[in-house]
Amino acid sequence: MDSSKRKYAVFVGAGVVLAGLIFVLASYGPAGLKSAVQGAIGQRDVYRDSNGANLADADSNAEFAKLYAIGQFKVLAGDPRFKALASNSDFTQLLGNSQFVSLMGNSQVVNSIANVAKQGNLQGTSASVATQVAQILANSQFASLASNANFQALVANANFQASASQLQGAVQAAASLNNQ
Amino acid sequence: MFAGLILGATSARAQLREIETNDLRLVFYDTRHTYLAPQLMRSFESAFAFHERLFDYRPDGKVTILLEDFSDYGHGGADVIPSNRINVGIAPFNYIYETIPANERMSWIMNHELAHVVEMDGSRASDRFFRRWFGAGLFPSKVTPNPEDPLSMGYGFLTTPRRYSPRWYHEGLAVFLETWMSGGLGRALGGYDEMVFRAMVRDGSRIYDAVGLEAEGSTIDFQVGVNSYLYGTRFLSYLAVEHGPQKVIDWAARRPGSKAYFSAQFRQVFGTSLEQEWSQWIAGERQWQNQNLAQIRQYPVTPLKRLSTQALGSVSRSFYDEATRKIYAAVRYPGPMAHLAAIDPESGAIARLHDVEGAALYYVTSLAFDRAGRRLFFTTDNNDLRDLNVYGLESHKTSRLIENFRTGDLAFDPVSGSLWGVRHLNGLSIIVETVAPYHDVTHRFMFPYGTDVFDLNISPDGKWMSGMLADASGRQKLVRFSLEKLRARDGTFETVHDFEFSTGGGFTFSADGSKLYGTSYFTGASNIFRFDVATGAMDVLSNAETGLFWPIPLAANTEGNGQLLAYEYTAAGFVPVTLDSKPLMDVNAVKYFGQQVVEKYPIVREWKLPPPAEIDMAARTTKAGDYTAWRNMKPTAIYPIVQGYKDSAAYGARMDFSDGLGLAALNFTGSYSPDAALVAKERAHFGVDFRNWGWHFNAAYNNADFYDLFGPTKVSLKGYTVRLANKKNLRFKPPRMLDLDWSIAGYAGLDRLPDYQNVSLPIDKFLTGKISLTYSRLERSLGAVDDEKGIHWQLASVDNYANRTFYPRVYGTLDYGFLTPLRNSPVWIRSSLGESFGDRTEPFANFYFGGFGNNYVDHLATSRYREYYSFPGVSIDRIGATDFAKSTIEWSLPPIRFSKFGAPYLYCNWARLTWFSSVLAGNLASAPDRLLYGNAGTQLDFRVVIASYLNTTFSVGYAEAVERHGHTSSEVMISLKLL
């Protein structure tokens, strides 16, 4: 037998073996590889074209928190007091300061600033003010930031004081957008 | 509705929060639900954009969506007045019988509910003209029909005409669109829908016309309101097949040149009347189903032996008890309340074991059987938050084990004695176990969102649990869990069979645990399948004409085959049958009517929405923060009103404000009586009414009322009124409700008592306070037109303070009702007692009785004779007493339903006759002043529906009364109750 005939016989033989293998698998294999139905059982012919899974999962809450922060930021961005603040050069420079962004993500610090500002406006000198100030000063990020001239100017800004609590959400949103 | 749900389902006023896009305001109250928000928001944006294009829809405001978990199965609801809003119940759906698809449900709900919003809210130029008109040109207005000012019914139609279409139209359109928007995963291509109509044709049952469907068809059988979905979907699919899907959209869209009323627009689009086309559909439906039946009958149809002559309506999973040779199941069919039943397969006799409170439409209750312990575990409140109960088959006693169990698909493990189930919590499916004494629940495995498991069954050896597993693509598998692994929080499973997009269900282990018997729509009809658990080999055991469900293997013969108990679907509901458990080799597939739509008009493939994951929600989010109802109130309508003041007419206007969820509402009314017979200071009338959560404040000056224009009862009131009231749900567990209400009101410048129109006052100002505790547990059987069973009681104190004198009064009422053997025919016994602690000569110190109390035109309760202060046969306020005891017995005859009495825009759907008789004794503490009255009367009510949604009731009544000395009097009552 010449080589071409031998090659032809090998191909045919392999084809037969393969066909036999498929037949055996189809007849005796696990249910997932074949229609498990015995006999001539008709299957309904119905149009189905599913999108598959587009799902909420464990990360969805994190995404929602981000969307929520963006929503809060956009509310804040529409606030006239914030608009005035946004035009303040001290503020815009601080937005680029990573320490500031990190600090504004700390709710305790932001609340303390807001409280101090509020009570300062009332010209009160109560023990609670001292406590709030102590909390701020105890924060290492604040200690570092406090020497920043922009920050010093900003804290004295009335618009900043009015927007301090809202600012927390805005900064978080800005930070999360930067991380995208 | 939203306010009631939120108030009821939350123990305290919830802190609502919102997140918005340009078209959406999503409100939520629980951060455990927000993981669904991104998926929901994307699905909204995707579906809304599609509907905008398809319907040429122009929104004039955001759609407010409330994300809630108020019940154990997912649901949705939509309305467009006064603003567009949807509520989304986040729980997994109930996939039983393929009555709903299993694909991702946030997308599915948005596809369906936004179809409602867009088709109801669609407006052409004339609608927008009226929206501006009733917004005084300042804001777009969609007037809400208000019973207090019924002219608003007409205004409502002018601003949102398509809202006033029948339910089958709304639901048919939404289901039709939901199916194609989801790539065919919807009820227009559902096995259950196909089976319902095949059974109707096979059984020769009536297929209703469009009027008959709403008037009778959607109330008379076990499926009640679902018939609107079934018929509507079928009819719209027929229209799409015959005329093309675009014609269906042309009918529903409110484009320039379109007709306001849905049936007028039908004629314009299709060139024929709705009635004619509906008739042709019915003829075509019969032909289609006869072809399908012929296809099934090409091979031998499985012989079924019916065990009961009576169809059982809906049935639960059932169990055969070899010890007593009885079948235990829960059933729900027209007539009695849903109940646990013991069915004798020999005689077909059905013994009623215990009523199931809060039965579900299709599965009635989740039922599990402890053979050794001789008890049935079952769930109640199945439409809200489910409770776990147990019924002793020997003791015949029932006790509640766990309230708010939130778990169903129960399966009892005979080896360990524990009870397993699937809990739905925060939108997730959780396999749970509870062990004796069944008071605590242990979470064994929580599936990720989108994967749901149902129809659990446990093998006799207590090692394996089978269940159907659905994923978010809509695919379903029969799977097997190891109980040992589940107890170790390992939820891995073996797939016994992948049904792809066919719903399987009701699988149960054979006695040796080697096989699983259940059903699937694999062939199009629901047939019984048997799987070898080890190999996955599948046998088809039936060739059913309609569908078979809930198979249970009975004793097997030597070949492993034997008898099966199952339930055959018929036009009247499910019927228990037995059949041979013998593998078949040939079963033909049936065709689905909806499939013709996609084959004939492939364009519906293009309606499938792309995966919403691509939508950038960060760019679309516009706002987030707290949601405060009263701060979100906006003006919703200004419209002219007519009122009655004493015997004069007054003309004026009303202005409404509301928030997007309906939690807060404010309205102002002002009118003027030009009647010269009135003194000048009584001609002007003003009112303000404000509601926020459970609070209610109202004030009025010369209070006027539309219904004082008609009939004997007057509520208009001279002078000033200021009132503050509060309602608190002490217990919100429908149907069990306990409410605490209090109010305080001040009056000045009066000329009569506010609640007693015929009692004049010696003074012109006083204060009144009321506090009441009210409990109700009221239930209705299928097809009811009123409450039919239960208890209702109230303890109240109404105290007046006038002229520096305090006039305390207390009273209590107790109503108890039960069903007679006649369908929808209850008997009620209503009793009341009262005591006043003031001087009998003082008007403030008396209770007054008399009259039916209905006006010729009215908006309050139709059966006013039930109130403790009414006494038909005697004129209004004729009887006065400082103490009283009253008892009424009332019997309502079965309502007569009309299937052909009117047109789509006006039809009568039922009439009901009631007999009643009362005895009233007053001034019991004083023999000389003692009063004794008796009466007997009847009332006939006709329910008339205007423009599909506006229920009105025409009533006539007659009563005769007799007092202790033999004096008699009579009264005739005629009344038309609006809305």
Chai-1 contact restraints between the chains, C-beta under 6 A:
chainA,res_idxA,chainB,res_idxB,connection_type,confidence,min_distance_angstrom,max_distance_angstrom,comment,restraint_id
A,A31,B,G536,contact,1.0,0.0,6.0,A-B,restraint_1
A,A36,B,G536,contact,1.0,0.0,6.0,A-B,restraint_2
A,A36,B,M538,contact,1.0,0.0,6.0,A-B,restraint_3
A,V37,B,M538,contact,1.0,0.0,6.0,A-B,restraint_4
A,Q38,B,D539,contact,1.0,0.0,6.0,A-B,restraint_5
A,G39,B,M585,contact,1.0,0.0,6.0,A-B,restraint_6
A,G39,B,D586,contact,1.0,0.0,6.0,A-B,restraint_7
A,A40,B,D586,contact,1.0,0.0,6.0,A-B,restraint_8
A,I41,B,V540,contact,1.0,0.0,6.0,A-B,restraint_9
A,I41,B,V587,contact,1.0,0.0,6.0,A-B,restraint_10
A,G42,B,T523,contact,1.0,0.0,6.0,A-B,restraint_11
A,G42,B,N588,contact,1.0,0.0,6.0,A-B,restraint_12
A,G42,B,A589,contact,1.0,0.0,6.0,A-B,restraint_13
A,Q43,B,F522,contact,1.0,0.0,6.0,A-B,restraint_14
A,Q43,B,A589,contact,1.0,0.0,6.0,A-B,restraint_15
A,R44,B,G524,contact,1.0,0.0,6.0,A-B,restraint_16
A,R44,B,A589,contact,1.0,0.0,6.0,A-B,restraint_17
A,V46,B,L189,contact,1.0,0.0,6.0,A-B,restraint_18
A,V46,B,Y592,contact,1.0,0.0,6.0,A-B,restraint_19
A,V46,B,Q595,contact,1.0,0.0,6.0,A-B,restraint_20
A,Y47,B,G184,contact,1.0,0.0,6.0,A-B,restraint_21
A,Y47,B,V598,contact,1.0,0.0,6.0,A-B,restraint_22
A,R48,B,G184,contact,1.0,0.0,6.0,A-B,restraint_23
A,R48,B,F501,contact,1.0,0.0,6.0,A-B,restraint_24
A,D49,B,G183,contact,1.0,0.0,6.0,A-B,restraint_25
A,D49,B,G184,contact,1.0,0.0,6.0,A-B,restraint_26
A,D49,B,K608,contact,1.0,0.0,6.0,A-B,restraint_27
A,S50,B,N103,contact,1.0,0.0,6.0,A-B,restraint_28
A,S50,B,G183,contact,1.0,0.0,6.0,A-B,restraint_29
A,S50,B,L185,contact,1.0,0.0,6.0,A-B,restraint_30
A,S50,B,S473,contact,1.0,0.0,6.0,A-B,restraint_31
A,S50,B,G474,contact,1.0,0.0,6.0,A-B,restraint_32
A,N51,B,P611,contact,1.0,0.0,6.0,A-B,restraint_33
A,G52,B,S473,contact,1.0,0.0,6.0,A-B,restraint_34
A,A53,B,G450,contact,1.0,0.0,6.0,A-B,restraint_35
A,A53,B,A472,contact,1.0,0.0,6.0,A-B,restraint_36
A,A53,B,S473,contact,1.0,0.0,6.0,A-B,restraint_37
A,N54,B,P611,contact,1.0,0.0,6.0,A-B,restraint_38
A,N54,B,P612,contact,1.0,0.0,6.0,A-B,restraint_39
A,N54,B,A613,contact,1.0,0.0,6.0,A-B,restraint_40
A,L55,B,Y449,contact,1.0,0.0,6.0,A-B,restraint_41
A,L55,B,G450,contact,1.0,0.0,6.0,A-B,restraint_42
A,L55,B,A472,contact,1.0,0.0,6.0,A-B,restraint_43
A,A56,B,Y35,contact,1.0,0.0,6.0,A-B,restraint_44
A,A56,B,L36,contact,1.0,0.0,6.0,A-B,restraint_45
A,A56,B,Q39,contact,1.0,0.0,6.0,A-B,restraint_46
A,A56,B,Y449,contact,1.0,0.0,6.0,A-B,restraint_47
A,S60,B,Y35,contact,1.0,0.0,6.0,A-B,restraint_48
A,S60,B,P38,contact,1.0,0.0,6.0,A-B,restraint_49
A,N61,B,T34,contact,1.0,0.0,6.0,A-B,restraint_50
A,N61,B,Y35,contact,1.0,0.0,6.0,A-B,restraint_51
A,E63,B,P38,contact,1.0,0.0,6.0,A-B,restraint_52
A,F64,B,T34,contact,1.0,0.0,6.0,A-B,restraint_53
A,F64,B,A37,contact,1.0,0.0,6.0,A-B,restraint_54
A,F64,B,P38,contact,1.0,0.0,6.0,A-B,restraint_55
A,L67,B,M617,contact,1.0,0.0,6.0,A-B,restraint_56
A,L67,B,T621,contact,1.0,0.0,6.0,A-B,restraint_57
A,Y68,B,I19,contact,1.0,0.0,6.0,A-B,restraint_58
A,Y68,B,A624,contact,1.0,0.0,6.0,A-B,restraint_59
A,I70,B,A618,contact,1.0,0.0,6.0,A-B,restraint_60
A,I70,B,T621,contact,1.0,0.0,6.0,A-B,restraint_61
A,G71,B,I19,contact,1.0,0.0,6.0,A-B,restraint_62
A,G71,B,T621,contact,1.0,0.0,6.0,A-B,restraint_63
A,G71,B,K623,contact,1.0,0.0,6.0,A-B,restraint_64
A,G71,B,A624,contact,1.0,0.0,6.0,A-B,restraint_65
A,Q72,B,A624,contact,1.0,0.0,6.0,A-B,restraint_66
A,K74,B,T622,contact,1.0,0.0,6.0,A-B,restraint_67
A,V75,B,K623,contact,1.0,0.0,6.0,A-B,restraint_68
A,V75,B,G625,contact,1.0,0.0,6.0,A-B,restraint_69
